[in-house]
Amino acid sequence: MKRALLWAAGIGLIIASPGFNAAAYAKSSSDEEAIRALEQNFRDAFRVRDVEKIMANYERSEKLIVFDVVPPRQHVGWDAYKKAWQDFLSTLEDPISFDINDLNITVSGDLAYSYSSQHTSGQMNNGSPVDRTVRVTDVYRKIGGRWLIVHEHVSVPVDLKTEKPDIHSKP
């Protein structure tokens, strides 16, 4: 009970402080929820290999830039990235497991960014297993009232002793 009262008093002090902007906090919170929903839509579309739904989360223009871990390592434009997804998903068998972990989102006005680790497992068409974790940083812009990814950077850490990617790293 004492802990709950202290917590409530602390929240009250924050809200009553001159620097607290309730409207900005509420907007930021709803924007963060919208971006979380975008990431959940992406996850769900990936799991069922729906390229159209995956790409619905990205700015549909030549301004979209994605740095990837596989060649060509840079995709310029929505069409190029859509083709990369089609090519990649065609190499995988069903079912695909895909999770987004440790998603951290920062919103500032009509721009936002997030970072997370993303894990994929399953099997390739040639029978080899897939079990990889990548790090993803996304930049979002609110366009027409909707958050869309305008830049994405996918990476993996490198083991400096072997100079090979470490696709099993966990944060």
N, C-alpha and C positions, 0 to 999 in steps of 0.2 A: 504494500500500500504506500509506504514511504517513498519507494522508488518511482511509482507511478505519479505521485504528487510532484516529485522533483522533476521528472520528465515533462509533465504538463507545464510546470512553472518555467522551465527552460524554453519550451516552444513558445510560451506566451511572451517571454522576453525577446525572442527573435522576431516575432510578428510585430511587437510594439516598437522595435528599434527603428530609428529614422531611416536607415538604409534599406529596410526590407520593402520590397515592391511585390505585393501579393499578386497583382495582375501579371507581372513579368514571370513570377514563379509558376503561376497556373499555366501560362502560355508555354513556358519551357517544359513543364511537366507533360502537357498534352502533346507537344511536339516530340518529346522523347518517347511517349507511348506510341505515337504514329510511326516512328522509326523502328521501334521494337516490333510493331505489327508488320512492317515492311520486311524486316529480317526473318520473322516467322513465316511470312508468305514465301520468301526466297527458300527457306529450309524445306517447307512442304513441297514446293515445286521441284526442288532438286531431288527429293526422295522419290517422286513419281516420274522423274525425267521429263518434265513439261517445260520445254525451252521457251515457249511463248510466255508462260507465267514467270519464269526466271527473268526474262528480259523486260517484263512489265515493271520491274523495279529500277530500271536504268533510264537515264536521259536518252531519248531517241534522237540522237544527232551525231554529227561528226565530231562534236566537242568531247564526247565520252572517251576517256583514256584509261586503259587498264594495263597495269604491269603485272605479269603472271609469272609463275614458276616454270612453265613449260614453253618451248618455242612456239610462236615467235617472241615470246616474253613481253611484247608490247602490242596491244590491240588498239587501233585508232578507229573510233566510230562504232555506233550501235550495230551496224550490219556485220562488221568484222568480228565483234565480240559474240554476236549471236552464232556465227559460223563456228567459232571456237567452242562454244557450248555444245552445238550439234555434234561436232567431231569428237569431243571428249566423252559425252554421254553415250555415243554409239560404241565406245570401247568397253562399256560396263554391262555386266549381266544384272538382272533383277534377283533378289532385292538389293537395294543400295541403302546403307546406313549413313546418315549425315546429321551431325549435331553442331550447333554453334555454342561455344562455351566462353565464359568470362566476357560477355558483351558489355562494353563500357561506352556510353554515348555522351557527347557534349554538344549542346545546342547554343548557338549565338545568332539570334535574328533569323535570317533566312538561309543560314549556312550551319552545317553540323558535321561532326565526324564521329566515327566509332572505331574501336579496335576489338578484336576477338581472336580466339583460336577456333579453328573449324576442323572437325575430324570426319573423314570419309572412310568407310570400310565396305568391303564386298568382294566381288570377283570380276576380273577382266574377261573378255570374250575368249582369250587364249588360255584361260584356266588359272592364271596367276592371281594370287590374292592381292587385294588392295587394302592397305591400312596406313593412312597418312594423316598427319596433322599439319595444317598450314596456319600462318598468321595472316590476318586480313585487316587492312585499314581501309575504311570507306569514307569518302567525302560526299555529303548530301547537299542538295540545294532544293529549296521549296519553290516549285515551279507550278504555277496555276493552282496554288493551294495544296499541292501534293509533294511530299518528300520523294526525291529520286536520287539514286547514286549517280554522281557526275565524274567521280574518279575512284578507282580501286587499285590497291596495291597488295598483292599476294606474295608472301615470302616464306622461306624456311630457313632456320638457322643452319650454319655450316660448321661441321666439325673441323677445326683448324688443323688437327693432326693428320686427318685423312683427306682433307679438302673435299669431302663428300657432304651432300645435304643430309641433315638429320630430320627425317620425316616422322620420327616418333617422339620428338621433344614435347614435353608438357610444360606449361608455364610454371 
